[in-house]
Amino acid sequence: MLIGGIHPVALRAKVARAAIVRYLPQLFVFEDK
């Protein structure tokens, strides 16, 4: 059942993507140094 038109899986995917975008650059910086 959709609540407020937001699908739980889609919401979780959005949160996961936000976390990846936040942490991935740090990994590249550590690899670069």
N, CA, C and O atoms as a GROMACS GRO file, in nm:
protein
  132
    1MET      N    1   0.085  -0.121   0.000
    1MET     CA    2   0.000   0.000   0.000
    1MET      C    3   0.088   0.126   0.000
    1MET      O    4   0.183   0.138   0.078
    2LEU      N    5   0.055   0.216  -0.089
    2LEU     CA    6   0.133   0.339  -0.096
    2LEU      C    7   0.084   0.439   0.008
    2LEU      O    8  -0.036   0.462   0.020
    3ILE      N    9   0.176   0.497   0.080
    3ILE     CA   10   0.141   0.596   0.182
    3ILE      C   11   0.192   0.733   0.137
    3ILE      O   12   0.312   0.754   0.121
    4GLY      N   13   0.099   0.824   0.116
    4GLY     CA   14   0.138   0.958   0.073
    4GLY      C   15   0.202   0.959  -0.065
    4GLY      O   16   0.271   1.054  -0.101
    5GLY      N   17   0.178   0.853  -0.142
    5GLY     CA   18   0.232   0.846  -0.277
    5GLY      C   19   0.381   0.817  -0.280
    5GLY      O   20   0.445   0.831  -0.384
    6ILE      N   21   0.437   0.776  -0.166
    6ILE     CA   22   0.581   0.745  -0.160
    6ILE      C   23   0.598   0.596  -0.136
    6ILE      O   24   0.548   0.542  -0.037
    7HIS      N   25   0.667   0.530  -0.226
    7HIS     CA   26   0.689   0.386  -0.212
    7HIS      C   27   0.809   0.362  -0.119
    7HIS      O   28   0.914   0.422  -0.140
    8PRO      N   29   0.795   0.277  -0.018
    8PRO     CA   30   0.904   0.254   0.078
    8PRO      C   31   1.035   0.214   0.011
    8PRO      O   32   1.143   0.260   0.050
    9VAL      N   33   1.025   0.128  -0.091
    9VAL     CA   34   1.146   0.084  -0.160
    9VAL      C   35   1.212   0.201  -0.231
    9VAL      O   36   1.334   0.215  -0.229
   10ALA      N   37   1.131   0.285  -0.294
   10ALA     CA   38   1.185   0.401  -0.365
   10ALA      C   39   1.250   0.497  -0.266
   10ALA      O   40   1.355   0.554  -0.294
   11LEU      N   41   1.185   0.514  -0.152
   11LEU     CA   42   1.239   0.604  -0.050
   11LEU      C   43   1.373   0.551   0.001
   11LEU      O   44   1.469   0.626   0.019
   12ARG      N   45   1.376   0.420   0.024
   12ARG     CA   46   1.501   0.360   0.073
   12ARG      C   47   1.611   0.373  -0.031
   12ARG      O   48   1.727   0.398   0.002
   13ALA      N   49   1.575   0.356  -0.158
   13ALA     CA   50   1.673   0.369  -0.266
   13ALA      C   51   1.726   0.512  -0.271
   13ALA      O   52   1.845   0.534  -0.294
   14LYS      N   53   1.637   0.609  -0.250
   14LYS     CA   54   1.679   0.750  -0.252
   14LYS      C   55   1.776   0.778  -0.138
   14LYS      O   56   1.876   0.847  -0.157
   15VAL      N   57   1.747   0.723  -0.020
   15VAL     CA   58   1.836   0.742   0.095
   15VAL      C   59   1.971   0.676   0.069
   15VAL      O   60   2.076   0.732   0.100
   16ALA      N   61   1.968   0.555   0.012
   16ALA     CA   62   2.092   0.484  -0.017
   16ALA      C   63   2.175   0.561  -0.119
   16ALA      O   64   2.297   0.572  -0.106
   17ARG      N   65   2.107   0.616  -0.220
   17ARG     CA   66   2.178   0.693  -0.322
   17ARG      C   67   2.242   0.817  -0.260
   17ARG      O   68   2.354   0.854  -0.294
   18ALA      N   69   2.169   0.882  -0.169
   18ALA     CA   70   2.222   1.002  -0.103
   18ALA      C   71   2.347   0.966  -0.023
   18ALA      O   72   2.444   1.041  -0.022
   19ALA      N   73   2.343   0.851   0.045
   19ALA     CA   74   2.459   0.807   0.125
   19ALA      C   75   2.578   0.778   0.034
   19ALA      O   76   2.691   0.814   0.066
   20ILE      N   77   2.552   0.713  -0.081
   20ILE     CA   78   2.660   0.682  -0.176
   20ILE      C   79   2.722   0.811  -0.228
   20ILE      O   80   2.844   0.823  -0.236
   21VAL      N   81   2.637   0.907  -0.264
   21VAL     CA   82   2.688   1.034  -0.317
   21VAL      C   83   2.770   1.106  -0.211
   21VAL      O   84   2.865   1.178  -0.243
   22ARG      N   85   2.733   1.088  -0.085
   22ARG     CA   86   2.804   1.157   0.024
   22ARG      C   87   2.938   1.092   0.052
   22ARG      O   88   3.036   1.162   0.076
   23TYR      N   89   2.945   0.958   0.050
   23TYR     CA   90   3.066   0.889   0.093
   23TYR      C   91   3.162   0.855  -0.020
   23TYR      O   92   3.282   0.840   0.003
   24LEU      N   93   3.111   0.842  -0.143
   24LEU     CA   94   3.195   0.802  -0.254
   24LEU      C   95   3.311   0.900  -0.279
   24LEU      O   96   3.424   0.856  -0.299
   25PRO      N   97   3.287   1.031  -0.279
   25PRO     CA   98   3.397   1.127  -0.300
   25PRO      C   99   3.507   1.111  -0.196
   25PRO      O  100   3.624   1.129  -0.227
   26GLN      N  101   3.472   1.076  -0.072
   26GLN     CA  102   3.573   1.057   0.032
   26GLN      C  103   3.662   0.939  -0.004
   26GLN      O  104   3.784   0.942   0.018
   27LEU      N  105   3.601   0.834  -0.059
   27LEU     CA  106   3.680   0.717  -0.100
   27LEU      C  107   3.778   0.755  -0.210
   27LEU      O  108   3.893   0.712  -0.210
   28PHE      N  109   3.731   0.837  -0.303
   28PHE     CA  110   3.820   0.880  -0.411
   28PHE      C  111   3.933   0.965  -0.356
   28PHE      O  112   4.046   0.956  -0.404
   29VAL      N  113   3.904   1.048  -0.256
   29VAL     CA  114   4.008   1.132  -0.197
   29VAL      C  115   4.112   1.045  -0.126
   29VAL      O  116   4.232   1.069  -0.139
   30PHE      N  117   4.066   0.943  -0.052
   30PHE     CA  118   4.159   0.856   0.019
   30PHE      C  119   4.245   0.778  -0.081
   30PHE      O  120   4.364   0.758  -0.058
   31GLU      N  121   4.184   0.735  -0.192
   31GLU     CA  122   4.259   0.662  -0.293
   31GLU      C  123   4.362   0.753  -0.360
   31GLU      O  124   4.469   0.708  -0.401
   32ASP      N  125   4.328   0.881  -0.373
   32ASP     CA  126   4.413   0.975  -0.443
   32ASP      C  127   4.538   1.010  -0.361
   32ASP      O  128   4.648   1.023  -0.415
   33LYS      N  129   4.518   1.024  -0.231
   33LYS     CA  130   4.630   1.067  -0.147
   33LYS      C  131   4.734   0.957  -0.137
   33LYS      O  132   4.836   0.974  -0.070
   0.00000   0.00000   0.00000
